[in-house]
């Protein structure tokens, strides 16, 4: 891949013809962004550390001895906030997916790519972990560029070797952490501590994760955002003139030029120092407007504010703003539109958590036994045979008792009451005996209560077959 210094594209009419990290021949242009400094960068750094602490601690946080989060797709075993979920709870995941999609749409319409710049794992790891290590070992942008272009010698071998060793060690740690979210920390410790031959599948997945993260953060880098992630392309249909993005104030900034070198009185506040381009991790010029490569990382805001301080001009030439806000001169504010979209997203999220925390501990299915008819017993009394399947979603053993609550009648279990192990399911059979006076034609609705001890878990409706009136 070609490694050279990025420069502004000469013609403003051509800047959207290609992404900034690809040259005219289609070759990769390696980006050497200058290290950002400023209030937004400091805030993002501390927020990133907070999120990283949560991510790495997540697999080891337990609630009542159960993991906070476990997404074991292979065994279809999911634990969220210490609660076990089964494929039967798929409606909750469907709602969660819909909430997530709607959330992306509403959030992007209002706040642009705020998530990308502040909370996306790709941005956090690349800019706040791997890039910081690169600055520490290779130096700032000019030193990195010089090191890349120089011949291989002892200095370059040492720095490259040290950097990539640390990169792979971090990737190995990240890969293990992600694996712990899938198989659980106990299984992960077994893979680490026991002979490799006993856990070849788990060990192979661990290596795949490690090399994948190493490749992404050491080589692929910003290409994950500009070529793989579809979120940047969603902007073209999700953003509008009222969306809040990292934007250049073209009203205040144009016409660009350095007043020390030009005596033109119509010059704007932008002195064309190019610092916003030098710090951009995706190599774009924010002054060209919103572009799919922009992840709203705020590095250009900090760089521009520093320059504005030096030339005694007010900050905010590059800032969080909407296109309409810049054009009309209105200050950033929360309007009815933003409040309405936020309220919609809040309601969806609350409804999701309502379903999450109000779901039953068991899931019971009651069906009349296949191929059986009613039987008449005694004077105007009838019985039906039923099968029952009960799924225990909890981590405790649970005795199960069934009771007929509507209409009046008798329920007799075959073989006694049920007992289910933790996170297991069981089946049984029972008879329902009803007086003919309660029957309503060939099918009568009945309601069965499911108890564990004296606690009602749920009620299940089924039908009772009887003779024609």
Secondary structure, DSSP 8 states (H G I E B T S, - for coil): -EE------S-GGGTTSS-TTB-TTS-BEE-------SHHHHHHHHHHHHHHHHHHHHTT-EETTEESEEEETTTTEEEETTEEE-GGGHHHHHHHHHHHHHHHHHHHHHHTTHHHHHT-HHHHHIIIIIHHHHHHHH-SHHHHHHHHHS---HHHHHHHHHHHHHHHHHHHHHHHHHHHHHH-HHHHHHHHHS-GGG-HHHHHHHHHHHHHHHHIIIIITTHIIIII-THHHHHHHH--TT--EEEE-HHHH-S---TTT---TT--S-----HHHHT-TT---GGG---TT-----HHHHHHHHHHHHTT--S-SEEEE-HHHHHHT------HHHHHHHHHHHHHHHHHHHHHHHS-SEEEEEEE-TT---EE-SSSEEEEEEEEEEEE-SSS-EEEEEEEEESSEEEEESSS-EEE-TT-EEEEEEEEEEEGGG--TTEEEEEEEEEETTEEEEEEEEEEE----
